[in-house]
Amino acid sequence: MTVRILAACAVVLFAACSSPEPKPTSFRPQVGYWRLAMETGETPIPVNIHIDTTGTLTILNGAEEVPTNDLMVCGDTTELRISAYPSYLRYATTSATSISGRWIDSARSNYAVPFSGTYQGKTASDYPALQAGSDAYRVTFEPGTDDAYQAQGLFTPGNGQCAGTFLTETGDYRYLQGSRTDAHMVLSCFDGAHLFFFEADVARDSLQNGVFLSGKHYQSTWEAVRDNAFTLTDPDSLTYLTNQDAFTFQALDASGDIAAFEADAFAGKLTIVQIFGSWCPNCLDESTYYQDLHARYADRGLDIVPVAFERGEDFAQNVQHIQRQFDQLGITYPFYIGGTASKSEASRVFSQLNRVISFPTSVFISPEGEVLKVHTGFYGPGTGQAYTDYVAETEAFIEAHLPGPQP
């Protein structure tokens, strides 16, 4: 991870600093492991982090490490950008073992969550990199309501620790980690774009009285029962083409010009049209995987066309956010912008689909211009075996439909 320490204070970020040069900090945070308490309401959401000798912070979600960069220090205040999102941690070092600050998501209007942090120590023994396992549950969110929906819970308990995730029909809740006793389970995750918290009472083969918190405002209920046979609807069946016409759509390129994708745009290539948003962690996982696919298969005729739907209204800023994310992921193929981060807007742009119900959604198009399938959502590496299975299935599909010769 490369850290860039800015030599001058940005007044727009730290209005209290009058000097153009950073002042020495009164306190330097201890190197090692810290725990943040994100204050979203009555229940603080725990977040595990590590601070290194440069002051750079890494967010820890089980087996995932989320880097920060663009370190800026001014007086006792530090600001770090989180990974590939337009998201920041801005905090003051109140003592060598305590910090206080805010998580700021600039992709959302006036969105900030205060937090406090305390030093935990230099060893990582309390932060095992557990993966989601095969302890499977059938989960119901919003049980007993008209909005009820099902998911699959995959958990790995061990020595009081617990890791896992929830798979829904439109994606997954990525790397969750926390604790589990015979009576209670707690899981949380913070990746710079989303802040999740799950807790439930443990009762034999069920999880009861579940509470799900997301960010500053959202709260839901859930329950689960152990069920290794439960499966979700096939993600290739939820979204589909409504007619037999050639697949076409329009979007804007990074310069703001209209890019019209007619039938001949897909001729002679296997194309994946990726409907995504730079604010979406599942999309980031998918983009990372698609970059790997493109690197391996582009010379055999694989083309990827990412079409973004962004939260902001400023076109130039949206382009900047996407380009920064693509630069960090090493993606060199061009992206396009379809509109705002709305499923109804995505359904309007891709009007030949019955509906777009998830970011991301991927349309696979044959070298003859035929829509081969539409895949809703993405099960990322935090889902363990589900991700492994998806990768194997997808690469077998690509191998079967590439126009180029076998290597």
C-alpha positions in Angstrom: 0.0 0.0 0.0 1.4 3.4 -1.0 0.9 6.3 1.4 1.1 9.8 0.2 1.7 12.4 3.0 0.6 15.8 1.8 3.0 18.5 2.7 0.4 21.3 3.0 -2.9 21.5 4.9 -6.0 21.9 2.8 -7.9 24.7 4.3 -11.1 23.3 2.8 -10.6 20.2 4.9 -9.2 21.7 8.1 -10.5 25.2 8.4 -9.0 25.6 11.8 -5.4 25.4 10.5 -4.0 28.7 9.5 -0.5 27.6 8.7 0.2 26.2 5.3 2.5 23.5 6.9 1.2 20.7 9.2 1.9 21.4 12.8 3.5 18.6 14.9 0.9 16.6 16.7 0.7 16.6 20.5 -0.1 12.9 20.5 0.9 10.2 18.2 -1.5 7.2 18.2 0.0 3.9 19.4 1.0 1.5 16.7 -1.2 -1.6 16.8 -4.8 -2.6 17.0 -7.7 -0.3 17.8 -11.4 -0.6 18.1 -13.7 2.1 16.9 -17.3 2.6 18.2 -19.4 4.1 15.4 -22.2 6.2 17.0 -25.3 5.6 14.8 -27.8 5.5 17.7 -28.3 3.6 20.9 -26.0 0.7 19.8 -22.4 1.7 18.9 -21.2 -0.4 16.0 -17.7 -1.9 16.6 -15.0 -1.6 13.9 -11.5 -3.1 14.2 -8.6 -1.2 12.7 -4.8 -1.2 12.7 -2.6 1.9 12.8 1.0 1.6 11.5 4.1 3.7 12.1 3.2 6.3 9.5 -0.2 6.9 11.0 -2.0 5.1 8.2 -5.0 3.1 9.2 -6.2 -0.3 7.9 -9.8 -1.5 8.5 -10.1 -5.1 9.5 -13.2 -7.2 8.5 -12.4 -10.8 9.3 -10.3 -12.0 6.3 -10.6 -8.6 4.6 -8.2 -5.7 5.0 -9.5 -2.3 3.7 -6.6 0.1 3.1 -6.6 3.9 3.5 -4.4 6.4 1.7 -3.9 10.1 1.0 -2.8 10.7 4.6 -3.2 14.3 5.6 -2.2 15.6 9.1 -2.9 19.0 10.4 -2.3 19.7 14.1 -3.9 16.9 16.0 -6.3 16.1 13.1 -5.7 13.3 10.6 -7.7 12.6 7.5 -7.5 9.4 5.4 -9.4 8.3 2.3 -10.9 4.9 2.5 -9.9 2.4 -0.2 -11.6 3.1 -3.6 -14.6 5.0 -2.3 -15.2 8.8 -1.9 -15.2 8.2 1.8 -13.0 9.5 4.6 -12.0 9.0 8.2 -11.3 12.3 9.9 -10.1 12.1 13.5 -8.2 13.9 16.3 -5.7 12.0 18.5 -6.9 12.9 22.0 -4.3 10.8 23.7 -1.8 8.1 22.7 -4.5 5.5 23.3 -7.7 7.3 22.2 -9.0 9.0 19.1 -12.3 10.7 18.2 -13.6 11.7 14.8 -16.1 11.1 12.0 -16.6 8.9 9.0 -17.6 11.1 6.1 -19.2 9.7 2.9 -19.0 12.5 0.3 -21.0 10.5 -2.2 -24.1 11.1 0.0 -25.4 14.5 1.0 -24.3 15.6 4.6 -23.5 12.0 5.6 -21.2 11.7 8.6 -21.0 9.3 11.5 -19.1 10.2 14.7 -16.9 7.6 16.3 -14.4 7.1 19.2 -11.5 4.7 19.2 -9.5 3.0 21.9 -6.1 1.2 21.7 -6.3 -2.6 22.1 -2.7 -3.7 21.9 0.0 -4.8 19.5 -0.9 -8.4 18.9 -3.5 -9.7 16.5 -4.7 -12.6 18.6 -8.1 -11.1 19.0 -8.5 -10.5 15.3 -8.4 -13.9 13.6 -9.0 -13.8 9.8 -11.9 -16.1 9.8 -13.8 -16.9 6.6 -17.5 -17.5 6.1 -18.1 -21.2 6.6 -20.6 -23.9 6.0 -22.7 -23.4 9.2 -25.8 -22.6 7.1 -29.1 -21.0 8.1 -32.3 -20.0 6.3 -32.7 -16.4 7.3 -35.9 -14.2 7.1 -35.5 -10.5 7.3 -38.6 -8.4 8.3 -40.4 -11.6 9.4 -44.2 -11.4 9.7 -44.4 -8.3 7.4 -45.3 -7.7 3.8 -41.6 -6.8 3.2 -40.3 -10.1 4.4 -37.5 -11.6 2.3 -35.2 -14.6 2.7 -31.4 -15.0 2.7 -28.8 -17.6 3.5 -26.6 -17.1 6.5 -23.1 -18.7 6.5 -21.2 -18.6 9.8 -17.9 -19.9 11.2 -17.9 -19.8 15.0 -14.6 -20.5 16.9 -13.3 -19.8 20.4 -15.8 -17.1 21.1 -15.2 -15.4 17.7 -17.5 -15.6 14.8 -17.3 -14.7 11.1 -19.8 -15.0 8.3 -22.1 -13.3 5.8 -25.6 -13.2 4.5 -26.4 -14.1 0.8 -29.5 -12.5 -0.6 -31.0 -12.8 -4.1 -29.2 -9.6 -5.1 -25.8 -9.9 -3.5 -24.1 -10.5 -0.1 -23.2 -8.5 3.0 -19.5 -9.2 2.6 -17.1 -9.9 5.4 -18.8 -9.9 8.8 -16.9 -10.6 12.0 -17.7 -10.5 15.7 -18.4 -12.8 18.6 -20.7 -15.7 19.5 -21.5 -17.4 22.8 -24.1 -20.0 23.6 -26.6 -17.2 24.1 -25.8 -14.4 21.8 -24.2 -13.6 18.4 -22.9 -10.2 17.2 -21.4 -9.4 13.7 -20.4 -6.2 12.1 -18.6 -4.8 9.0 -17.3 -1.4 7.8 -15.7 -1.1 4.4 -15.9 2.7 3.8 -19.2 2.5 1.9 -21.4 0.5 4.2 -21.6 0.1 8.0 -23.4 -3.1 9.1 -24.3 -4.5 12.5 -26.2 -7.8 13.2 -27.1 -9.3 16.5 -29.3 -12.2 17.6 -30.1 -14.5 20.5 -28.8 -18.1 20.0 -31.3 -20.8 20.8 -30.2 -24.4 19.8 -30.6 -24.5 16.0 -32.1 -21.1 15.6 -31.2 -17.4 15.9 -34.0 -15.3 17.4 -34.8 -11.6 18.0 -32.4 -10.5 15.4 -31.6 -6.8 14.8 -29.9 -5.5 11.7 -28.5 -1.9 11.6 -27.2 -0.2 8.5 -25.5 3.2 8.6 -27.2 6.1 10.4 -30.9 5.3 9.9 -31.8 1.8 8.7 -33.0 -0.8 11.1 -34.6 -4.2 10.5 -35.4 -7.4 12.2 -34.4 -10.9 11.3 -34.5 -14.5 12.4 -32.9 -17.7 11.2 -33.0 -21.5 11.5 -30.2 -23.9 10.7 -30.9 -25.4 7.3 -28.1 -26.8 5.1 -30.5 -27.7 2.3 -31.9 -24.2 1.8 -31.0 -22.4 -1.5 -31.9 -19.1 -3.0 -33.5 -18.4 -6.4 -31.0 -18.8 -9.3 -29.5 -15.4 -9.9 -29.6 -16.1 -13.6 -33.4 -16.2 -13.6 -34.4 -13.0 -11.9 -33.7 -10.5 -14.8 -34.2 -11.4 -18.4 -34.7 -10.0 -21.9 -38.3 -9.2 -22.7 -38.1 -9.4 -26.5 -36.0 -10.9 -29.3 -34.8 -7.6 -30.7 -31.1 -6.9 -30.9 -29.8 -5.7 -27.5 -29.1 -1.9 -27.6 -28.7 1.0 -25.1 -27.2 4.4 -24.8 -25.0 5.9 -22.1 -22.5 8.8 -21.7 -18.8 8.4 -22.0 -16.4 10.0 -19.6 -16.4 13.2 -21.7 -20.2 13.5 -21.5 -20.8 12.4 -25.1 -23.5 10.0 -26.0 -22.3 6.4 -26.7 -24.8 4.4 -28.6 -24.4 0.6 -28.3 -26.1 -0.9 -31.3 -26.1 -4.5 -32.4 -22.7 -4.2 -34.2 -21.1 -3.0 -31.0 -21.0 -6.6 -29.8 -20.1 -8.3 -33.0 -17.3 -10.8 -32.8 -16.8 -10.5 -29.1 -18.1 -12.1 -25.9 -19.3 -9.0 -24.0 -20.2 -8.5 -20.4 -22.3 -5.3 -19.9 -21.8 -4.5 -16.2 -24.5 -2.4 -14.5 -22.8 -1.0 -11.4 -22.1 1.9 -9.1 -18.7 3.1 -7.7 -20.4 3.5 -4.3 -21.4 -0.2 -4.2 -19.1 -2.8 -2.3 -20.6 -5.8 -4.2 -19.8 -3.9 -7.4 -16.3 -3.3 -6.3 -15.8 -7.0 -5.6 -17.2 -7.8 -9.1 -15.1 -5.1 -10.8 -12.0 -6.6 -9.2 -12.9 -10.0 -10.5 -13.8 -8.7 -14.0 -10.5 -6.9 -14.2 -8.9 -10.3 -13.7 -11.1 -11.9 -16.3 -10.3 -9.1 -18.8 -6.5 -9.5 -18.2 -6.8 -13.3 -19.0 -9.3 -13.3 -21.8 -9.2 -10.0 -23.6 -6.9 -11.3 -26.3 -9.4 -14.1 -27.0 -12.3 -11.8 -27.5 -13.7 -10.9 -24.1 -15.0 -7.3 -23.8 -16.3 -5.7 -20.6 -18.6 -2.6 -20.8 -19.1 -1.0 -17.3 -22.2 1.3 -17.1 -22.3 3.3 -13.8 -25.3 4.7 -11.9 -23.9 7.2 -9.4 -25.2 8.8 -6.2 -24.1 12.3 -7.0 -25.6 14.8 -9.4 -22.3 16.3 -10.5 -21.3 14.5 -13.7 -17.6 15.6 -13.5 -17.4 14.5 -9.9 -19.0 11.1 -10.7 -16.4 10.6 -13.4 -13.6 11.5 -11.0 -14.9 8.9 -8.4 -15.2 6.1 -11.0 -11.8 6.9 -12.5 -10.1 6.9 -9.2 -11.6 3.6 -8.3 -10.7 2.1 -11.7 -7.1 3.4 -11.3 -6.8 1.7 -7.9 -8.1 -1.5 -9.3 -5.9 -1.3 -12.4 -8.8 -1.3 -14.8 -7.9 0.2 -18.1 -11.0 -0.5 -20.2 -13.4 2.5 -20.5 -16.5 3.1 -18.4 -19.8 4.8 -19.2 -22.4 6.6 -17.1 -26.0 5.6 -17.3 -27.6 7.9 -14.8 -28.3 8.2 -11.1 -28.1 5.4 -8.6 -31.6 4.2 -9.0 -32.9 0.8 -10.1 -35.8 2.5 -11.9 -33.2 4.6 -13.8 -31.2 1.6 -14.7 -34.4 -0.2 -15.8 -35.2 2.8 -18.1 -31.7 2.8 -19.7 -31.8 -1.0 -20.2 -35.5 -1.0 -21.2 -35.3 -4.4 -22.9 -34.8 -6.1 -19.5 -37.8 -6.9 -17.5 -36.3 -5.1 -14.5 -33.0 -4.2 -12.9 -33.3 -5.1 -9.2 -29.6 -5.1 -8.1 -26.4 -3.3 -8.4 -24.5 -5.0 -9.9 -26.3 -6.8 -12.7 -24.4 -8.3 -15.7 -25.6 -8.9 -19.2 -23.6 -11.6 -21.1 -23.8 -11.1 -24.9 -22.6 -13.5 -27.5 -20.3 -12.7 -30.5 -23.5 -12.9 -32.6 -25.2 -10.2 -30.5 -27.5 -12.6 -28.6 -28.1 -12.1 -24.9 -26.9 -15.4 -23.4 -27.9 -14.7 -19.8 -28.4 -11.9 -17.2 -26.8 -12.4 -13.8 -28.3 -10.5 -10.9 -26.0 -9.5 -8.0 -22.6 -10.8 -7.2 -21.4 -13.2 -4.5 -18.0 -11.9 -3.6 -14.9 -13.5 -1.9 -16.5 -12.9 1.6 -19.0 -15.7 0.8 -16.3 -18.4 0.7 -17.5 -21.5 -1.3 -20.3 -19.5 -3.0 -17.7 -17.3 -4.5 -15.5 -20.2 -5.5 -18.5 -21.9 -7.2 -19.5 -18.7 -9.0 -15.9 -18.2 -10.4 -15.7 -21.8 -11.7 -19.2 -21.5 -13.3 -18.5 -18.1 -14.9 -15.1 -19.1 -16.3 -16.5 -22.3 -17.8 -19.3 -20.2 -19.4 -16.7 -17.8 -20.8 -14.5 -20.5 -22.1 -17.6 -22.0 -23.9 -18.5 -18.8 -25.6 -15.3 -16.9 -26.4 -14.8 -16.3 -30.1 -11.0 -16.7 -29.9 -9.0 -19.9 -30.3 -8.1 -22.0 -27.3 -4.5 -21.3 -26.0 
